[in-house]
Amino acid sequence: MKQAIIGELFFAVIACFIYLFTQNISFTLVALLFGTIGSVMMTTKDQSNLSVVEQVKNMIGFFRGQKVYPYKYMKKWSEK
């Protein structure tokens, strides 16, 4: 719930900037509603007990943890 509230506050700030530049209240309200709905959808947990935000965090951690060890073939025990 905290993540959804933080997302909603973030989109409220964006909606304020939209209103300052466009002076269009309907467009501002639609942007605020889409932001609220999006933040709730991204933080709702699914059947695997993970939200979209948590899945993205796990993916970033997985890709950062991957190490590349290229194999270099050498004839170490060959006869000369």
C-alpha positions in Angstrom: 0.0 0.0 0.0 2.9 2.3 0.7 4.2 1.9 -2.8 0.8 2.7 -4.3 0.6 5.9 -2.3 4.1 6.9 -3.3 3.2 6.3 -6.9 0.0 8.2 -6.6 1.9 11.2 -5.1 4.4 11.1 -7.9 1.7 11.1 -10.5 -0.1 14.0 -8.6 3.1 16.1 -9.0 3.2 15.2 -12.7 -0.5 16.1 -13.1 0.2 19.5 -11.4 3.0 20.2 -14.0 0.6 19.1 -16.8 -2.0 21.6 -15.5 0.5 24.4 -15.3 1.6 23.9 -18.9 -1.7 23.1 -20.6 -4.3 24.7 -18.3 -6.6 21.9 -19.3 -8.4 20.4 -16.3 -9.9 17.4 -18.1 -6.5 16.2 -19.4 -5.0 16.7 -16.0 -7.7 14.6 -14.3 -7.3 11.8 -16.8 -3.6 11.8 -16.3 -4.0 11.7 -12.5 -6.6 8.8 -12.8 -4.3 6.8 -15.1 -1.4 7.4 -12.8 -3.4 6.2 -9.8 -4.7 3.2 -11.6 -1.3 2.3 -12.9 0.4 2.6 -9.5 -2.2 0.4 -7.9 -1.9 -2.2 -10.7 1.9 -2.2 -10.5 1.9 -2.8 -6.8 -0.8 -5.4 -6.6 0.5 -8.9 -5.9 -0.3 -11.8 -8.3 -0.6 -15.6 -7.8 3.2 -15.9 -7.2 2.9 -13.3 -4.4 5.0 -10.8 -6.4 4.0 -7.4 -7.7 5.3 -5.9 -11.0 7.7 -3.6 -9.1 9.1 -6.6 -7.1 9.5 -8.6 -10.3 11.5 -5.8 -11.9 13.7 -5.5 -8.8 14.4 -9.2 -8.9 15.2 -9.1 -12.6 17.6 -6.2 -12.1 19.3 -8.0 -9.3 19.6 -11.2 -11.3 21.2 -9.4 -14.3 23.6 -7.5 -12.1 24.6 -10.7 -10.4 25.5 -12.5 -13.6 29.2 -13.0 -14.2 30.8 -13.8 -17.5 33.7 -16.3 -17.4 34.8 -16.8 -21.0 36.5 -20.2 -21.5 40.0 -20.0 -23.0 41.2 -23.3 -24.4 44.8 -24.2 -23.7 46.8 -27.3 -24.3 48.0 -27.7 -20.8 48.7 -31.4 -20.7 49.7 -32.0 -24.2 52.9 -33.6 -25.3 55.6 -31.4 -26.8 
